[in-house]
């Protein structure tokens, strides 16, 4: 794999593959992220794509919580907006366009989801430090990577970078065709 291909962001044209009934069968948002979220929490869906996880997480936080759906592609955020308009979830979900240079938010979070995104980031150490800085003291970060795209060695290297950033692996949940780690301070 060439270096430029290694960090390729999933194109908007593939959004349908990221958000369909078949995916819900094997990667149900409530079963993966929902168990870490309680009403009133502040949540970041980093690399939200078309909002596959964002919407379920907003239902879990309720009206007293907040979900920031963050993506580098405005077109993905437009898809999230179209889904939530008129549902009442637009009061819970805030859309945030990242600039590829970091998380420029003042918020701190109880839970951060980084699902099938970390391998797309060129500067993983910098991102992991930023995620830690935005994590509340008792907060958790769930990183899930595609096992068919990220090797075991590559995932372990990412976890080493997370530890260097000050994060600790708490557990390694198992998800279909994926590599995952739940981390905290």
C-alpha positions in Angstrom: 0.0 0.0 0.0 1.4 3.4 -1.0 1.7 6.0 1.8 -0.8 8.4 0.1 -3.3 5.5 0.0 -2.6 4.6 3.6 -4.2 7.8 4.9 -7.1 8.1 2.4 -10.3 9.4 3.9 -13.4 7.4 3.1 -15.1 9.2 0.2 -18.7 10.6 0.6 -19.7 8.4 -2.3 -19.3 5.4 0.0 -21.6 6.8 2.7 -24.3 4.4 1.8 -22.0 1.5 2.7 -21.4 3.1 6.1 -25.1 3.5 6.9 -27.3 0.5 6.1 -29.4 -2.2 7.6 -26.8 -4.9 7.0 -24.2 -3.0 8.9 -26.6 -2.6 11.8 -26.8 -6.4 12.0 -23.0 -6.7 12.6 -22.1 -3.3 14.1 -25.2 -2.2 16.0 -24.5 1.3 17.4 -26.4 0.6 20.6 -24.5 -2.5 21.3 -21.1 -1.0 20.5 -21.2 2.5 21.8 -24.5 2.7 23.6 -23.4 0.7 26.6 -20.8 3.4 27.5 -23.3 6.3 27.4 -25.8 7.5 30.0 -28.3 10.3 29.9 -26.7 13.8 30.2 -23.3 12.8 29.0 -21.2 14.8 26.6 -20.0 12.6 23.7 -17.7 13.1 20.7 -18.2 11.0 17.5 -14.8 11.7 15.9 -15.0 10.9 12.2 -18.8 10.5 12.3 -19.3 10.0 8.6 -23.0 9.9 7.8 -23.9 9.7 11.5 -24.3 5.9 11.9 -23.3 6.1 15.6 -24.1 9.8 16.3 -27.9 9.3 16.1 -28.0 6.3 18.5 -25.6 8.0 20.9 -27.8 11.1 20.9 -30.8 8.9 21.8 -28.7 7.5 24.7 -27.6 10.9 26.0 -31.1 12.3 25.8 -32.0 16.0 25.7 -29.8 16.7 28.7 -26.7 15.4 26.9 -24.7 16.5 23.8 -23.2 14.6 20.9 -20.7 16.4 18.7 -20.6 14.7 15.3 -17.2 15.7 13.9 -16.0 15.0 10.4 -13.4 16.5 8.0 -15.9 16.3 5.1 -18.7 18.8 5.0 -20.8 16.5 2.8 -20.8 13.8 5.6 -22.0 16.4 8.1 -24.7 17.5 5.6 -25.9 13.9 5.5 -26.2 13.9 9.3 -28.0 17.2 9.3 -30.5 15.8 6.7 -31.2 12.8 8.9 -31.8 14.7 12.1 -33.8 17.7 10.8 -37.2 17.6 12.3 -36.5 14.7 14.7 -35.7 16.6 17.8 -32.2 15.2 17.7 -30.9 18.4 16.2 -31.1 19.9 19.7 -28.7 17.2 21.0 -26.4 16.7 18.0 -23.9 19.5 17.2 -22.1 19.2 13.9 -18.5 20.1 13.8 -16.2 20.3 10.7 -12.6 19.5 11.6 -9.9 21.1 9.6 -7.5 18.1 9.6 -5.1 19.9 12.0 -6.8 19.1 15.2 -9.8 19.4 17.5 -10.4 23.0 18.1 -13.2 22.7 20.6 -13.4 23.9 24.2 -15.6 20.9 25.2 -14.6 18.0 27.3 -16.2 14.6 26.9 -17.4 11.6 28.9 -17.1 9.4 25.9 -15.3 9.6 22.6 -15.8 7.2 19.7 -13.2 6.8 17.0 -14.7 4.2 14.8 -12.8 3.0 11.7 -11.0 6.4 11.6 -7.7 6.3 13.3 -5.9 4.6 10.4 -7.0 7.5 8.2 -5.2 10.1 10.4 -1.7 11.1 9.3 -0.5 12.3 12.7 -1.9 9.7 15.1 0.2 10.8 18.1 -1.0 14.4 17.9 -4.6 13.3 17.5 -4.4 10.9 20.5 -2.9 13.7 22.7 -5.8 16.0 21.6 -8.4 13.3 22.4 -6.9 12.8 25.8 -6.9 16.6 26.4 -10.7 16.6 25.6 -11.5 13.6 27.8 -13.0 14.2 31.3 -11.0 12.5 34.1 -13.4 9.6 34.3 -14.1 9.6 30.5 -13.5 6.8 28.0 -12.3 6.6 24.4 -13.4 3.6 22.3 -11.1 3.1 19.3 -12.3 0.5 16.7 -10.4 -0.2 13.6 -11.2 -2.5 10.6 -9.4 -5.8 11.1 -9.4 -6.3 7.3 -7.6 -3.1 6.8 -5.5 -2.5 9.9 -3.1 -5.3 10.8 -2.7 -6.6 14.4 0.8 -5.0 14.4 -0.5 -1.7 13.1 -3.2 -1.6 15.8 -0.7 -2.4 18.5 1.5 0.4 17.2 -1.5 2.8 17.5 -2.1 1.6 21.1 1.5 2.2 21.9 1.1 5.8 20.6 -2.0 6.1 22.8 0.0 5.0 25.8 2.6 7.6 24.9 -0.1 10.2 24.8 -1.1 9.3 28.4 -4.0 6.9 27.7 -4.3 3.4 29.2 -6.1 0.5 27.7 -8.8 -0.6 30.0 -10.2 -3.5 28.0 -10.3 -4.9 24.5 -13.9 -5.5 23.4 -14.5 -7.8 20.5 -16.5 -6.7 17.5 -17.0 -8.5 14.2 -14.1 -8.0 11.7 -12.6 -5.4 14.0 -9.8 -4.5 16.5 -10.9 -2.5 19.4 -9.6 -0.9 22.7 -11.4 1.0 25.4 -9.1 3.6 26.9 -9.0 6.1 29.7 -6.6 8.3 31.8 
